[in-house]
Amino acid sequence: MGKLQDKTIIVTGASSGFGEAIAIACAAEGARVSLVARRAELLEKVAAAARAKGGEALVCPADVSDDAQIHAAIERTRAAFGPIDVLVNNAGTNIPQRSITDTSAAHWRELMDINLTSAYVFTRAVLPEMKARGDGLIVNLASRAGMFPSIGAGVAYSASKIGMEALNAVTNEEGNARGVRACLFNPGAGNTPIIDRRPVKFSQEQKMKMIQPEDIAATVVFIAGLPPRVNIDLVSMLPTQS
């Protein structure tokens, strides 16, 4: 029996990076994982890897900036696996334009829709069933940029991650009394495809010193495997070497 045996877990942004690693690690612990991202062909590869670990996997292609596609993915997950036990709001992106001057209103809205509004829509959709059941966990993958906003991270990206902090806090305020927990997970620099969008490029040696996807995945599995009486509301993670 794995730590997450028979739990139904939705992972957004599951086609690469942190989301891919989280989905595979949860499947290895016996979870039924629903994989949400835009590119079906990449999700199919992740699903195959998850099934090879012994878990069940459902491919749910969806653009998380579209509310209707989010709700369709959730309903498809419920139909296949039943009620949602864990939601991992991992979907996120960034843009090369980081300053206020260089960031257009369209860029700002794009990042807010993907990084923050999608997490809100997913949360709003699953929170009632979790509260009614008296159990549930939402993990919000944010960033250290939410704690220390900067031009380096970008004005829009930083703002979206600060918003995740507010969403997480209110989720706990609404949900804790009904057995629902929310965890804000703020990693520092991570070796994922999004790191290549920074204006300054990193060498492979530098990337290997960063937080790796498997580090994030192991932490999510740990959090999700804790008893319902325990709520880790904040995790901050940094690379040991910079």
PyMOL commands that set and color helices and strands:
alter all, ss='L'
color gray80, all
select helices_A, chain A and resi 17-28+40-52+67-81+105-133+144-146+155-178+193-197+204-208+213-225
alter helices_A, ss='H'
color red, helices_A
select strands_A, chain A and resi 8-12+32-37+56-61+86-89+136-141+180-187+234-237
alter strands_A, ss='S'
color yellow, strands_A
deselect
rebuild
show_as cartoon
